Amino acid sequence: MNKILLFLIPAFMLFCTLSFAESTVDAVVYVSDAGSDTATGMSDAAPLKTLTAAYKTVGEGGTVVVCGPLNLTGNALRLPKNSGAVTITSVFGGVDYAKQGAVLNLGGYTYLGGDTVFENIRINDSSSFYFNQLICGGHNLTIGNGVTCTKNSGEYITILGGMYINADTMKAADVSFYDYTITVNSGTWYGVYGSNKRTSNESAMGATGNVSIIINGGSFTGKTANQADAMIAVGGFASQDGDYYLEINGGIFSCPIYGIARPGNNSSRYTAYYEGDVRIVIRGGELHGATVSTVQSEAASYISGNYALEIAGADFTALTSIKAPRVRGTATCKVEDKYAQKVVAADFDSTDSAALPAKAQMPDVKAADGVVFAGGQTAGDGSSSKKAFDSLKNAVRALGKSGGTVVICGPLRMGNTVLPKTEGKVTITSVFGGEDFRKYGAEIELAGILTLGGETLFEHIAMESRSLTASIFCNGNKVVFGDDIDGKRNLDGGVTAYIGIYTGYRLQPSTDRAEGQAPADITVKSGTWEFLRAGNDRVSGGSATLRSTAGESRITISGGSFYGDVCGTGKNNHNGNITLDISGGSFYGSIYGMATPANIDKDVNTVNGNITLNISGGNFHGDILLAQNTAKNEFNGTYTLNITGGDLRTVGDICGNANILGRSSAVLNTTVDLAATVSGSAEFQNPIIGYGADPSVCYADGWYYYVRASTIGSTPCILISRAANLADIGRTTAYVVWTASAGIKSIWAPQLYRFDGVWYLYTSVAGSTSASVKRKPIVLKSTDAVPENEFTYIGELEGLDTSFWSWLSPRIFEYNGSRYYISSVFATEADNTTKRHKQTLVIGKLKSPTAFENGANAIAVPNKAWEGYDIIEGPYPVYGEDGTLYIAYAANYADGDDYCTGLLKLTNRNNLLAAASWEKQAEPMQRRDNQNEIFAPGATVFVPTPDGKEIYAVYHAKLHANNRYNRSIFIQKLGYRDGVPYLGAPPAIDTVMTYALNPMPVSARISGFTESKSGLSATRTYADNFKDVTADKWFAPYVKTAYEYTLANGTSATTFSPDGKFTVAQALTAAANIHKAYFGGSIDTSVGGLWYMPYVDYCVANGIIRARQFSDMNALISRGDMAIVFANILPDAEYTATRSGQVPDVADSLGCYAAVMKLYNAGIVGGDAGTGKYRPEDSISRAEACVIFTRIAAPEYRQK
């Protein structure tokens, strides 16, 4: 028995040892089309049939042996995910299965599921694609030895390190990868690209970390840089973050070598770029390409960091240039002497070194109690900057319910993220432990919606928008956006919007009913934001999303910039009061007490409560309105606008409760002189509107009216907004003035004019959105004083020349007393097809704004090389320095980058209708500028400055090359060259320009307030001080109020002397004190001289009187002169008429007439009882003066 035990124990131990040894050997599985997924896959005699089955065995690492033909079918082949490296081969166990017909056939784009090695295998492109792709998805890829590649047609397979972005629905999180390497030792390939490739117009941009490509062998067959994909590029066809490294030690290359490829096919709104450094080392290989360069497209790509190139040992057979354009950092190179003459030395900062500048290395800072780090590229535990969490959600979860501090120490990319709920405050910052981690690239990169879980403080942090919908939802929590927030948007990545803020929830039908009701409690001190809405956002449908917020909402803004609207509500109702306190900041959009509802067709947003807007600082470029949409906002309460400071010189409309639904009142209180003429200048940068085309701007009555076509749902419409200054035309509220009738599917380039006091809109419409459809010109009409109300459809112009097949971009102008209609047309249907776009400029004389006099005549056809595609459109008049008439027009294809602005010159002013009267200028007045990166400027209109001394051009252009129809609106002062109108290159977008402000007083922009209160208030109490002012006297309440408002004193402590007379000096002293009390400020009475001179000087300095208006300051002031002085001390809004009538003894020939009538109509002065006479030549008593003082300070005393 003992012998048996002795035998069994070693056997058991041997069994355990063998089992352990087998577990350390990577799994091996065989697969071929001849196999079965029910087989074991453990030998070539029992192979599996699919890789899906094979990866169940090797998913954690192992070897797939392709032992026969294996066909992967489908246009998009996604290999199963694998956590360990998988090797795919046809050589195993001493057997070369390729000799037995083994081949891996890729029938479509193939996406790897993890780190992968191909070696000793034949890979055949069996797809129908001309360019098939092996897509790594950010995983490591090794093409080892013994790989042979074949193809059925088209080109060889392309290796793509990142993701193929071909869908608008793809998010930045789907295409963000970190730290992977592509190694190629063999095989035949078309090209290699290290990062993402994009083909969709609106897809997510690339966002990739550090990437290395190492090529030791193989052949690369792409032959020309003009083909879309023919290159070796360490970057892809999109934007990249991180550092990139390309090393070539061997191989045969027919294609050029680039750091970064151009933007993707048909790319829209995008530029390809690197944020980090690029290093290329070429130590071997046979290279037949002509170029080694940083970028494929100099117009649409750049490297933000540094670039280094080293060439030593390679054999170039056709090299023509070694370049480094578009490097914003330092560019260095070191090449073999035989290639030195190929170096474009001007591109490099050094040609004798291939060193990259040293980068600051992030220190390893330890966390403290209640502190964690986030921003790591791999999932750490947050205990230090080197072990940071890779998500903000995990970092907040680690803090627990009590909250704490999250230190963002690296780039933290987020899609839609909901943070855990906390009871304590969470602080999110990039400054901790004496380090500002922003210098190491720390920032929040938001590509979706970030939902907060509790009270939150953001400070000392960079926040970049990576999506047009990037938003922060506070979920009703108290949130402070504190000091030192750097707000960004990834403009080169196609993101034109900054991050937006909702104080509430994003409500959906599934949202808990207990949520979405909390009022706003938010403070903003810094940052750049798209919008701030104090409430909820919601989906357009579902009753669960209609709930109201309730309680006292408070929004406090002391700094930051806002490029969209700031609203006192979200897209919801609110029950309770709302207070907005603004003491600083820049507002490039409008401020609204109430927001438009989400479902504008069905819903009305209602506020039951008071709304108070306090403005003591900041600068304003949009409107300040109670309602964003008066037809869809109901307000039951009092709207109070208190203005005690701030720069309102560039503000648009300031409106109270006019036309709003509900029962409301509106009060304006101000201590600022809103009636003063505006002076000074302001700065602007292009583009003034981020997205827009075919601008139409009309200047009238001190306003710039901006017109554009748009849609409501799928219905075309025309919008009009107005601004006091040209640079702000895209920042004010737009109103729908016409909605297309059934059958009209598109509107082209509407233009606004006013003739004989009537507004007209001219445009072209069509029954389809196709570019090849026939367009008809129409006219709309409005007799309203302002063109922001509804227009009436008139139809086609009478006498329209129907011999021209299709009309577009109509313009009207006046010349020598006649009006002319000028337009671009397609003369025949054959001129407007998918293959041909030939346009003609025509002109006709009008006998009325809605009728031609005698048809139209052709005056120009495309005949210049720069009028590509036979396109000439958008004509608009402009004048030379000597008054000569020119017609500016757009030429070339708007889809391309060479769209430009040409000129026709009128040579015979007596006959504008003859083609012979017009001479086309040899060159455009404006065209693309590659250096400044502004492309396709055109569709230009011209408007004057308010003083008429200068002319500005308004045009659309593109911020990026290859940008299709995505255009922005620019403005530029018109210049002249030899007297001819000239614009030249569009200024670069970082150019800061200035313009003179519209002098229109702010008070002229105010309307819709039911009550306007001054900045005067009672500051002391009257306790029957004066014995000669008893309660039975008619003037007693006026003396009492004037005393309490510190507008009048007694002649002693106990007497007032009501019958005493006022001198000029006393009247001006009272006027100065009232003005000072209203507007703030001071009067220096410490200077020597006559006691009244400081008050007289104050009145002159503030425009109350003219210098030397009164010759004797000690003379009694007349009632007429009293009216002149006191009608001029406050803004016009304080003299709003409450009645109308005439004063019998004040004729319009008197110098005091206007002043007396202003005060009379405002209810401040009246006539004698019985006669109604004002007695303008008589002196005024102290009691009568108190009537004027009181009625100015307290409107409730005014006569009705």
LINJOGI-V723308 format. One record per backbone hydrogen bond with DSSP energy under -0.5 kcal/mol. CO is the residue of the C=O (numbers start at 1). NH is the residue of the N-H. If there is no record, write none. Layout:
CO | NH
CO | NH
//
This chain:
1 | 5
2 | 6
3 | 7
4 | 8
5 | 9
6 | 10
7 | 11
8 | 12
9 | 13
10 | 14
11 | 15
12 | 16
13 | 17
14 | 18
15 | 19
16 | 20
17 | 21
18 | 22
19 | 23
20 | 24
21 | 24
22 | 25
27 | 63
29 | 65
30 | 48
31 | 67
31 | 68
32 | 35
36 | 39
41 | 30
43 | 46
46 | 41
47 | 36
48 | 32
50 | 54
51 | 55
52 | 56
53 | 56
54 | 57
54 | 58
55 | 59
58 | 61
59 | 83
59 | 84
61 | 27
62 | 87
63 | 29
63 | 65
64 | 66
64 | 89
65 | 31
65 | 67
68 | 103
69 | 33
70 | 72
70 | 105
71 | 73
72 | 107
75 | 109
76 | 78
77 | 79
77 | 111
85 | 62
86 | 117
87 | 64
87 | 89
88 | 119
89 | 66
90 | 92
90 | 97
92 | 95
95 | 92
95 | 97
96 | 99
97 | 100
97 | 102
98 | 101
103 | 70
103 | 105
104 | 106
104 | 124
105 | 72
105 | 107
106 | 126
106 | 127
109 | 77
109 | 111
110 | 112
110 | 135
111 | 79
113 | 82
115 | 86
116 | 142
117 | 88
118 | 144
119 | 90
120 | 90
121 | 123
121 | 148
122 | 104
122 | 124
123 | 150
124 | 106
124 | 126
125 | 152
130 | 132
130 | 155
132 | 158
133 | 110
133 | 135
134 | 136
134 | 160
135 | 112
136 | 139
140 | 116
141 | 183
142 | 118
142 | 144
143 | 185
144 | 147
145 | 120
146 | 121
146 | 148
147 | 187
148 | 123
150 | 125
157 | 190
157 | 191
158 | 134
158 | 160
159 | 193
160 | 136
161 | 138
162 | 137
163 | 165
163 | 197
164 | 166
165 | 199
165 | 200
167 | 170
170 | 204
171 | 174
171 | 175
172 | 175
173 | 176
175 | 177
175 | 207
177 | 209
180 | 212
181 | 141
181 | 183
182 | 214
183 | 143
184 | 216
184 | 217
187 | 219
189 | 221
190 | 222
191 | 159
192 | 233
193 | 161
195 | 162
196 | 237
197 | 165
198 | 265
200 | 203
201 | 268
207 | 177
208 | 241
210 | 180
211 | 245
212 | 182
213 | 247
214 | 184
214 | 216
215 | 249
215 | 250
218 | 252
219 | 189
220 | 254
224 | 227
227 | 230
229 | 231
230 | 256
231 | 192
231 | 233
232 | 258
233 | 194
235 | 194
236 | 261
237 | 264
240 | 275
242 | 276
243 | 211
244 | 279
245 | 213
246 | 281
247 | 215
247 | 249
248 | 283
248 | 284
251 | 286
252 | 220
253 | 288
255 | 289
256 | 232
257 | 293
258 | 234
259 | 235
260 | 296
264 | 267
272 | 302
273 | 240
274 | 304
276 | 305
277 | 244
278 | 308
279 | 246
280 | 310
281 | 248
281 | 283
282 | 312
285 | 287
285 | 315
286 | 253
286 | 288
287 | 317
287 | 318
290 | 320
290 | 321
291 | 257
292 | 323
293 | 259
294 | 260
296 | 298
297 | 301
299 | 961
300 | 272
302 | 274
302 | 304
303 | 328
305 | 329
306 | 278
307 | 332
308 | 280
309 | 334
310 | 282
311 | 336
314 | 316
315 | 287
321 | 292
322 | 344
326 | 303
326 | 328
330 | 307
331 | 349
331 | 350
332 | 309
333 | 353
334 | 311
336 | 339
336 | 340
337 | 340
339 | 342
340 | 343
342 | 322
343 | 345
344 | 347
345 | 348
350 | 333
363 | 365
365 | 385
368 | 371
370 | 405
372 | 407
373 | 389
374 | 409
374 | 410
378 | 380
382 | 373
383 | 367
384 | 387
385 | 388
387 | 382
387 | 383
388 | 380
389 | 375
389 | 376
391 | 395
392 | 396
393 | 397
394 | 398
395 | 399
396 | 400
400 | 403
401 | 423
401 | 424
404 | 427
405 | 372
405 | 407
406 | 408
406 | 429
407 | 374
407 | 409
410 | 443
411 | 413
412 | 445
414 | 447
417 | 419
417 | 451
425 | 404
425 | 427
426 | 457
427 | 406
427 | 429
428 | 459
429 | 408
430 | 432
430 | 437
432 | 435
435 | 432
435 | 437
436 | 439
437 | 440
437 | 442
438 | 441
443 | 412
443 | 445
444 | 446
444 | 464
445 | 414
445 | 447
446 | 466
448 | 471
449 | 417
449 | 451
450 | 452
450 | 473
451 | 419
453 | 422
455 | 426
456 | 480
457 | 428
458 | 482
460 | 430
461 | 486
462 | 444
463 | 488
464 | 446
464 | 466
465 | 490
467 | 470
470 | 500
471 | 450
472 | 474
472 | 502
473 | 452
474 | 477
478 | 456
479 | 523
480 | 458
480 | 482
481 | 525
481 | 526
483 | 460
484 | 461
484 | 486
485 | 487
485 | 527
486 | 463
488 | 465
489 | 491
490 | 493
490 | 495
491 | 494
492 | 271
494 | 496
499 | 530
500 | 472
501 | 533
502 | 474
503 | 476
504 | 475
505 | 507
505 | 537
507 | 539
508 | 511
512 | 515
517 | 550
520 | 554
521 | 479
522 | 556
523 | 481
524 | 558
524 | 559
527 | 561
529 | 563
530 | 564
531 | 501
532 | 567
533 | 503
533 | 535
534 | 570
535 | 504
536 | 571
537 | 507
542 | 545
543 | 546
549 | 575
550 | 519
551 | 553
553 | 579
554 | 522
555 | 557
555 | 581
556 | 524
557 | 583
557 | 584
560 | 586
561 | 529
562 | 588
562 | 589
565 | 532
566 | 592
567 | 534
570 | 572
570 | 595
573 | 549
574 | 576
574 | 608
575 | 551
577 | 553
578 | 612
579 | 555
579 | 581
580 | 582
580 | 614
581 | 557
581 | 583
582 | 616
582 | 617
585 | 619
586 | 562
586 | 588
587 | 621
587 | 622
589 | 622
590 | 566
591 | 625
592 | 568
594 | 628
598 | 600
599 | 602
599 | 603
605 | 634
606 | 574
607 | 609
607 | 636
608 | 576
610 | 578
611 | 640
612 | 580
612 | 614
613 | 615
613 | 642
614 | 582
614 | 616
615 | 644
615 | 645
616 | 646
617 | 584
618 | 647
619 | 587
622 | 652
623 | 591
624 | 655
625 | 593
626 | 594
629 | 632
629 | 633
630 | 661
632 | 605
633 | 661
634 | 607
635 | 637
636 | 609
637 | 665
638 | 611
638 | 640
639 | 641
639 | 667
640 | 613
640 | 642
641 | 643
641 | 669
642 | 615
642 | 644
643 | 671
643 | 672
646 | 648
647 | 620
648 | 651
653 | 624
653 | 655
654 | 1007
655 | 626
656 | 626
657 | 660
661 | 635
662 | 664
663 | 637
665 | 639
666 | 1010
666 | 1011
667 | 641
667 | 669
668 | 1013
669 | 643
672 | 674
673 | 676
674 | 1003
676 | 1002
680 | 997
682 | 995
684 | 993
689 | 969
696 | 707
698 | 700
698 | 705
700 | 703
703 | 700
703 | 705
704 | 706
704 | 723
705 | 698
705 | 707
706 | 721
707 | 696
708 | 719
710 | 717
711 | 713
712 | 714
712 | 715
714 | 716
715 | 712
716 | 740
717 | 710
718 | 737
718 | 738
719 | 708
720 | 735
721 | 706
723 | 704
725 | 728
726 | 729
728 | 731
735 | 720
735 | 737
737 | 791
738 | 718
741 | 744
743 | 745
746 | 766
748 | 764
751 | 762
753 | 760
755 | 758
758 | 755
759 | 782
760 | 753
761 | 780
762 | 751
763 | 778
764 | 748
765 | 776
766 | 745
766 | 746
770 | 773
775 | 807
776 | 765
778 | 763
779 | 794
779 | 795
780 | 761
781 | 792
782 | 759
786 | 789
792 | 781
795 | 779
797 | 800
798 | 852
800 | 802
801 | 804
806 | 826
808 | 824
811 | 822
813 | 820
815 | 818
818 | 815
819 | 846
820 | 813
820 | 822
821 | 844
822 | 811
823 | 842
824 | 808
825 | 827
825 | 840
826 | 805
826 | 806
827 | 805
828 | 831
829 | 832
831 | 838
836 | 833
837 | 839
839 | 862
840 | 825
841 | 859
841 | 860
842 | 823
843 | 857
844 | 821
845 | 853
845 | 854
846 | 819
848 | 851
850 | 798
851 | 847
851 | 848
855 | 854
857 | 843
860 | 841
864 | 867
866 | 868
867 | 870
868 | 871
870 | 839
870 | 872
871 | 892
873 | 890
876 | 888
878 | 886
880 | 883
884 | 880
885 | 906
886 | 878
886 | 888
887 | 904
888 | 876
889 | 902
890 | 873
891 | 900
893 | 896
897 | 936
900 | 891
900 | 902
901 | 925
901 | 926
902 | 889
903 | 921
904 | 887
905 | 907
905 | 919
908 | 911
911 | 914
914 | 917
915 | 918
917 | 907
917 | 908
919 | 905
925 | 983
925 | 984
926 | 901
927 | 986
929 | 933
929 | 934
934 | 929
935 | 958
938 | 956
941 | 954
943 | 952
945 | 948
950 | 945
951 | 974
952 | 943
953 | 972
954 | 941
955 | 970
956 | 938
957 | 968
958 | 935
960 | 963
963 | 966
965 | 967
967 | 692
968 | 957
969 | 687
969 | 688
969 | 689
970 | 955
972 | 953
975 | 982
977 | 980
979 | 881
980 | 977
982 | 975
988 | 991
991 | 993
993 | 684
995 | 682
999 | 678
1001 | 1004
1002 | 1005
1003 | 1006
1005 | 654
1007 | 656
1008 | 657
1008 | 1010
1011 | 668
1013 | 670
1021 | 1023
1025 | 1027
1026 | 1029
1030 | 1033
1033 | 1036
1035 | 1039
1036 | 1040
1037 | 1041
1038 | 1042
1039 | 1043
1040 | 1044
1041 | 1045
1042 | 1047
1042 | 1048
1043 | 1046
1044 | 1019
1044 | 1020
1054 | 1027
1055 | 1051
1055 | 1052
1057 | 1060
1058 | 1183
1060 | 1182
1062 | 1117
1063 | 1067
1064 | 1068
1065 | 1069
1066 | 1070
1067 | 1071
1068 | 1072
1069 | 1073
1070 | 1074
1071 | 1075
1072 | 1076
1073 | 1077
1074 | 1078
1075 | 1079
1076 | 1080
1083 | 1085
1090 | 1093
1092 | 1095
1092 | 1096
1093 | 1097
1094 | 1098
1095 | 1099
1096 | 1100
1097 | 1101
1098 | 1102
1099 | 1104
1099 | 1105
1100 | 1103
1106 | 1109
1111 | 1113
1112 | 1115
1113 | 1065
1115 | 1064
1117 | 1180
1118 | 1122
1119 | 1123
1120 | 1124
1121 | 1125
1122 | 1126
1123 | 1127
1125 | 1128
1131 | 1134
1132 | 1135
1133 | 1136
1142 | 1144
1143 | 1146
1145 | 1147
1147 | 1150
1150 | 1153
1152 | 1156
1153 | 1157
1154 | 1158
1155 | 1159
1156 | 1160
1157 | 1161
1158 | 1162
1159 | 1164
1159 | 1165
1160 | 1163
1161 | 1138
1161 | 1139
1163 | 1199
1168 | 1172
1169 | 1171
1173 | 1168
1175 | 1178
1176 | 1120
1178 | 1119
1180 | 1062
1181 | 1185
1182 | 1186
1183 | 1187
1184 | 1188
1185 | 1189
1186 | 1190
1187 | 1191
1188 | 1192
1189 | 1193
1190 | 1194
1193 | 1195
1194 | 1197
1195 | 1198
//
